[in-house]
Amino acid sequence: MTLKVDRRTARYLAALGVRLRELRLQAGMSQQALADTIGMSKNNLARLEHGRVNITIATLLRLAKGLEVGPHRLLPDDETDSARR
């Protein structure tokens, strides 16, 4: 199933995925460990990290809790940040 979003949203989701992966690695967690911690499949987490799925606020909050960071840390800083990634 292909995610149908406009280019700007796709860039933002990709940047969010990069940020998610960076924070996960900084926490020393594998995809499987984070997925298990928050009750998500490893495949869905991988899809989030690759920007292939439109994240819900509930999922954003679960990820932040699992990584022990504020939810704002998962969000790209601005449009420039998301365009670079």
VOVOKE-980693 format. One record per residue (C-alpha): residue number from 1; x, y, z. Coordinates in Angstrom, 1 decimal. Example, Ala and Ser with C-alpha at 12.3 -4.5 7.8 and 13.67 -1.06 7.14 Angstrom:
BEGIN
NODE num     px     py     pz
NODE   1   12.3   -4.5    7.8
NODE   2   13.7   -1.1    7.1
//
This chain:
BEGIN
NODE num     px     py     pz
NODE   1    0.0    0.0    0.0
NODE   2    1.5    3.3   -1.1
NODE   3    1.1    6.4    1.1
NODE   4   -0.8    9.1   -0.8
NODE   5    0.3   12.5    0.5
NODE   6    1.5   15.7   -1.1
NODE   7    5.3   16.3   -1.6
NODE   8    5.6   18.6    1.4
NODE   9    3.9   16.1    3.7
NODE  10    6.0   13.3    2.3
NODE  11    9.2   15.3    3.0
NODE  12    8.0   16.0    6.5
NODE  13    7.2   12.4    7.2
NODE  14   10.6   11.3    5.9
NODE  15   12.4   13.9    8.1
NODE  16   10.3   12.7   11.1
NODE  17   11.4    9.1   10.3
NODE  18   15.1   10.2   10.2
NODE  19   14.6   11.9   13.6
NODE  20   13.0    8.8   15.0
NODE  21   15.8    6.6   13.9
NODE  22   18.4    9.0   15.2
NODE  23   16.7    9.1   18.7
NODE  24   16.3    5.3   18.7
NODE  25   20.0    4.8   18.0
NODE  26   21.0    7.4   20.6
NODE  27   18.9    5.5   23.1
NODE  28   20.8    2.3   22.1
NODE  29   17.6    0.5   21.1
NODE  30   17.0   -1.8   18.1
NODE  31   13.9   -1.5   16.1
NODE  32   12.6   -4.7   17.8
NODE  33   13.3   -3.4   21.3
NODE  34   11.5   -0.1   20.7
NODE  35    8.6   -1.9   18.9
NODE  36    8.2   -4.3   21.9
NODE  37    8.4   -1.4   24.4
NODE  38    5.5    0.5   22.7
NODE  39    3.5   -2.4   21.5
NODE  40    4.0   -2.0   17.8
NODE  41    5.3   -4.4   15.2
NODE  42    8.9   -4.0   14.0
NODE  43    7.6   -3.8   10.4
NODE  44    5.4   -0.8   11.3
NODE  45    8.2    0.9   13.1
NODE  46   10.5    0.4   10.1
NODE  47    7.7    1.9    7.9
NODE  48    7.6    5.0   10.2
NODE  49   11.4    5.4   10.1
NODE  50   11.3    5.3    6.3
NODE  51    8.4    7.9    6.1
NODE  52    6.1    5.4    4.5
NODE  53    3.2    5.9    6.9
NODE  54    1.3    8.9    8.2
NODE  55    1.9    8.9   12.0
NODE  56   -1.0    9.5   14.4
NODE  57   -0.6   11.7   17.5
NODE  58   -1.2    8.7   19.7
NODE  59    1.7    6.9   18.0
NODE  60    3.9    9.9   18.3
NODE  61    3.2   10.0   22.0
NODE  62    3.9    6.3   22.4
NODE  63    7.2    6.6   20.5
NODE  64    8.2    9.6   22.7
NODE  65    7.4    7.7   25.9
NODE  66    9.3    4.6   24.7
NODE  67   12.3    6.8   23.8
NODE  68   12.0    8.8   27.0
NODE  69   11.9   12.1   25.2
NODE  70    9.3   14.8   24.7
NODE  71    7.2   14.4   21.6
NODE  72    8.5   17.6   20.2
NODE  73   11.9   15.9   19.8
NODE  74   10.5   13.7   17.1
NODE  75    9.3   16.5   15.0
NODE  76   11.5   18.2   12.3
NODE  77   12.3   21.8   13.4
NODE  78   10.8   23.4   10.3
NODE  79   10.2   23.1    6.6
NODE  80   13.9   23.7    5.9
NODE  81   14.8   20.7    8.1
NODE  82   12.3   18.4    6.4
NODE  83   13.4   19.6    2.9
NODE  84   17.1   18.7    3.7
NODE  85   16.3   15.1    4.5
//
